Amino acid sequence: MNIKELSSNEIMPGFHGRIIHGSDFTWVYWEIDKGASLPQHNHVNEQLMYVIEGKFEFTFEGKINICTKGSTFFIPSNVPHSGRAITKCKIIDVFSPKRDDIG
C-alpha cells in the first residue's frame, strides 16, 4: 500500500489525515497546515506521535515542547494535551485502542 493511495480527509480545520483502522489501533498520517491548532483535549486512547517534517508546538503535562523531524512523544490515556503547527507539518499518530471518532 502506498500512503498516497489512502484518501485524505480534513478531520478538523487544517488537519488532513490519511487513516488506517486495525481491530485494536488507529494509524494516522497527518498533513497539517501552518498555524492550525488543536485545543487542549484528552481521550481514553494511548497515543504515539512522530514528527516526520516541520515544526510543531506540543503542550504536554504543562510543558511546551517544540517538536521537529524525529521528535516522538507518548501520551498516556486521558492525559490533556494540545498543539499548534508552527510550520506546515507531517506527523504520524498511532492510537490504541482504535479511535472510532475519526475517519
Backbone bond lengths (Angstrom), bond angles and torsions (degrees), N, CA, C in turn:
res aa  C-N    CA-C-N  psi(-1)  N-CA   C-N-CA  omega(-1)  CA-C   N-CA-C  phi
1 M - - - 1.451 - - 1.528 108.23 -
2 N 1.309 116.22 137.77 1.455 122.30 175.16 1.523 107.52 -103.75
3 I 1.315 116.40 134.62 1.463 120.78 -177.63 1.525 112.58 -55.41
4 K 1.324 117.37 -33.55 1.466 121.46 -179.27 1.536 111.83 -70.45
5 E 1.332 117.40 -13.60 1.464 121.17 176.98 1.530 112.16 -79.80
6 L 1.334 116.59 -16.72 1.464 120.49 178.01 1.523 109.12 -79.86
7 S 1.318 117.45 139.40 1.464 119.61 178.87 1.527 109.65 -70.04
8 S 1.322 115.29 143.73 1.459 122.28 178.85 1.519 108.77 -102.35
9 N 1.329 115.97 130.41 1.460 121.68 179.08 1.519 109.59 -126.78
10 E 1.336 116.34 139.53 1.460 119.94 175.31 1.528 107.25 -80.26
11 I 1.324 115.72 102.28 1.461 122.71 -174.63 1.526 110.43 -75.28
12 M 1.321 116.02 -37.76 1.460 123.66 173.69 1.519 105.92 -147.43
13 P 1.330 119.73 163.04 1.465 119.85 -174.86 1.531 113.19 -52.09
14 G 1.340 115.17 120.15 1.455 121.79 177.63 1.515 115.71 85.21
15 F 1.323 118.18 -5.06 1.468 122.64 -179.32 1.526 108.79 -111.33
16 H 1.329 116.21 105.16 1.462 122.89 -177.59 1.527 107.88 -104.28
17 G 1.330 117.17 117.88 1.455 120.91 -173.77 1.514 114.43 -117.20
18 R 1.324 114.85 141.57 1.470 123.37 169.69 1.527 104.58 -111.24
19 I 1.327 116.61 120.48 1.462 121.18 -163.88 1.522 112.32 -122.19
20 I 1.334 114.38 139.28 1.464 122.04 171.30 1.526 107.16 -125.42
21 H 1.331 116.24 127.34 1.462 121.70 175.97 1.524 109.07 -105.98
22 G 1.320 116.10 128.03 1.456 121.64 169.23 1.521 107.67 -101.40
23 S 1.305 117.28 -173.99 1.463 118.95 179.63 1.529 111.56 -71.49
24 D 1.337 117.58 -28.82 1.467 121.28 -176.55 1.526 113.81 -126.68
25 F 1.327 118.41 8.61 1.465 120.09 -178.60 1.524 110.31 -150.62
26 T 1.327 114.58 162.64 1.462 122.50 170.04 1.522 107.12 -129.05
27 W 1.340 116.15 132.04 1.466 124.11 178.65 1.522 107.00 -114.45
28 V 1.349 116.52 130.18 1.464 120.01 -178.80 1.525 110.10 -131.62
29 Y 1.338 115.77 129.10 1.462 123.07 171.24 1.522 105.89 -101.13
30 W 1.333 116.28 112.00 1.463 121.96 -177.13 1.518 111.18 -98.92
31 E 1.320 116.08 137.03 1.454 123.07 164.21 1.525 103.88 -115.08
32 I 1.341 115.72 115.56 1.460 121.30 -169.80 1.522 109.62 -115.11
33 D 1.322 115.75 129.17 1.460 121.54 179.40 1.526 110.92 -70.57
34 K 1.322 116.07 144.41 1.461 121.68 175.08 1.530 108.95 -53.84
35 G 1.336 116.30 132.01 1.458 121.93 178.05 1.516 115.16 87.68
36 A 1.326 118.03 -12.04 1.471 120.38 178.80 1.527 109.19 -65.42
37 S 1.324 116.02 139.70 1.461 118.37 -177.81 1.522 111.53 -129.94
38 L 1.301 113.32 154.46 1.455 123.41 -179.17 1.525 106.58 -119.57
39 P 1.341 119.28 111.90 1.467 120.13 -178.04 1.526 111.25 -65.00
40 Q 1.332 115.09 161.02 1.465 118.76 178.44 1.525 109.36 -56.65
41 H 1.321 114.66 134.19 1.460 121.17 -179.09 1.524 108.11 -157.33
42 N 1.292 116.30 172.62 1.464 121.90 172.23 1.522 107.93 -148.92
43 H 1.318 115.40 163.12 1.463 121.25 179.49 1.518 108.80 -152.68
44 V 1.312 116.27 159.78 1.468 120.47 -178.54 1.525 111.86 -68.16
45 N 1.319 117.25 -19.89 1.461 121.55 -176.54 1.525 111.38 -74.42
46 E 1.328 116.72 137.35 1.453 119.98 165.95 1.526 106.26 -70.95
47 Q 1.326 116.33 151.80 1.467 120.05 -176.42 1.523 109.66 -138.29
48 L 1.317 115.47 137.18 1.458 121.89 172.89 1.522 106.63 -119.95
49 M 1.334 116.44 121.04 1.463 122.22 -177.65 1.527 109.04 -111.22
50 Y 1.342 116.47 135.83 1.467 122.09 177.72 1.526 108.60 -133.47
51 V 1.328 116.83 124.95 1.462 121.51 -179.75 1.531 109.46 -89.34
52 I 1.324 115.38 121.23 1.467 121.86 178.04 1.520 110.58 -88.50
53 E 1.337 115.04 -39.65 1.462 120.26 -172.82 1.520 109.34 -157.05
54 G 1.336 116.87 145.60 1.457 121.93 174.49 1.514 112.93 99.48
55 K 1.332 114.03 -172.03 1.465 122.03 -179.58 1.527 107.46 -128.84
56 F 1.339 116.18 121.28 1.462 122.84 -174.01 1.521 109.25 -126.17
57 E 1.334 116.56 125.13 1.462 121.62 176.20 1.524 107.71 -86.10
58 F 1.319 116.33 117.93 1.460 122.07 -174.69 1.524 109.05 -121.77
59 T 1.326 116.78 120.74 1.460 121.11 179.47 1.522 108.65 -103.18
60 F 1.333 114.38 124.13 1.464 122.15 -173.01 1.523 108.01 -148.17
61 E 1.333 116.65 129.13 1.464 122.62 -179.05 1.527 111.31 53.78
62 G 1.345 116.32 39.36 1.454 121.93 176.80 1.519 115.76 76.38
63 K 1.315 117.92 3.10 1.463 121.71 -178.12 1.524 109.79 -114.33
64 I 1.341 115.64 134.31 1.461 120.98 176.10 1.522 108.28 -87.25
65 N 1.314 116.15 126.38 1.463 122.95 -179.97 1.524 108.45 -118.42
66 I 1.322 117.15 133.26 1.458 121.24 174.39 1.526 106.56 -96.77
67 C 1.318 115.76 110.74 1.460 122.28 -175.35 1.523 109.85 -99.14
68 T 1.323 115.69 135.22 1.456 122.33 177.19 1.526 108.54 -130.17
69 K 1.318 116.35 -177.84 1.467 121.85 -177.94 1.528 111.06 -44.60
70 G 1.329 115.42 124.99 1.457 121.75 178.57 1.517 114.79 94.76
71 S 1.334 118.09 -12.86 1.468 120.29 178.77 1.525 110.05 -66.04
72 T 1.326 115.54 138.93 1.458 122.31 179.99 1.521 109.04 -134.15
73 F 1.321 116.82 138.10 1.458 121.95 175.60 1.516 109.53 -134.07
74 F 1.331 115.28 141.34 1.460 121.99 170.96 1.520 107.17 -107.02
75 I 1.320 117.21 125.80 1.459 122.72 179.42 1.527 107.63 -113.10
76 P 1.338 117.01 112.26 1.461 119.54 178.78 1.532 112.01 -66.60
77 S 1.295 115.83 165.09 1.464 123.29 178.23 1.529 111.05 -54.34
78 N 1.339 115.53 134.77 1.465 124.24 173.40 1.524 115.89 63.99
79 V 1.334 119.35 17.61 1.465 121.77 176.14 1.530 108.60 -91.51
80 P 1.352 118.06 122.88 1.463 120.79 -179.83 1.535 111.91 -62.67
81 H 1.333 115.46 141.72 1.462 121.64 178.37 1.524 108.97 -157.31
82 S 1.330 115.87 161.74 1.463 121.49 179.56 1.524 108.35 -152.35
83 G 1.331 116.35 171.58 1.458 118.67 -179.44 1.513 113.11 -163.67
84 R 1.339 114.15 164.23 1.464 121.21 178.86 1.519 108.64 -151.09
85 A 1.325 115.97 134.41 1.465 121.08 178.33 1.528 109.17 -81.23
86 I 1.324 116.30 111.79 1.461 121.33 177.07 1.525 109.14 -73.08
87 T 1.320 115.62 -36.85 1.465 122.94 173.92 1.522 107.03 -128.36
88 K 1.300 117.11 176.09 1.468 120.13 171.37 1.532 106.69 -60.08
89 C 1.323 117.30 136.65 1.469 121.28 -174.95 1.523 112.13 -130.36
90 K 1.330 113.82 155.26 1.464 122.50 167.44 1.522 105.95 -125.99
91 I 1.326 115.33 124.01 1.463 121.69 -174.71 1.521 108.89 -137.29
92 I 1.318 115.99 143.92 1.465 121.28 171.79 1.525 108.03 -110.11
93 D 1.330 115.81 131.66 1.460 122.91 173.12 1.519 108.65 -118.80
94 V 1.325 115.32 140.47 1.462 121.52 171.15 1.524 106.43 -123.04
95 F 1.326 116.42 128.98 1.458 122.92 -179.50 1.525 109.38 -117.92
96 S 1.342 115.25 141.26 1.455 120.16 173.62 1.524 107.77 -144.54
97 P 1.324 119.44 131.43 1.456 125.17 -1.16 1.529 111.21 -69.11
98 K 1.304 114.28 177.49 1.465 123.67 179.90 1.530 110.84 -50.38
99 R 1.341 116.16 139.78 1.469 121.66 175.50 1.517 109.13 -94.60
100 D 1.313 115.71 113.35 1.462 120.65 178.82 1.523 112.30 -84.76
101 D 1.349 116.58 -8.42 1.464 120.18 -175.12 1.529 113.61 -92.31
102 I 1.332 118.26 -1.61 1.469 120.37 176.31 1.524 109.72 -128.28
103 G 1.322 114.87 143.69 1.455 122.17 175.60 1.469 115.28 62.89
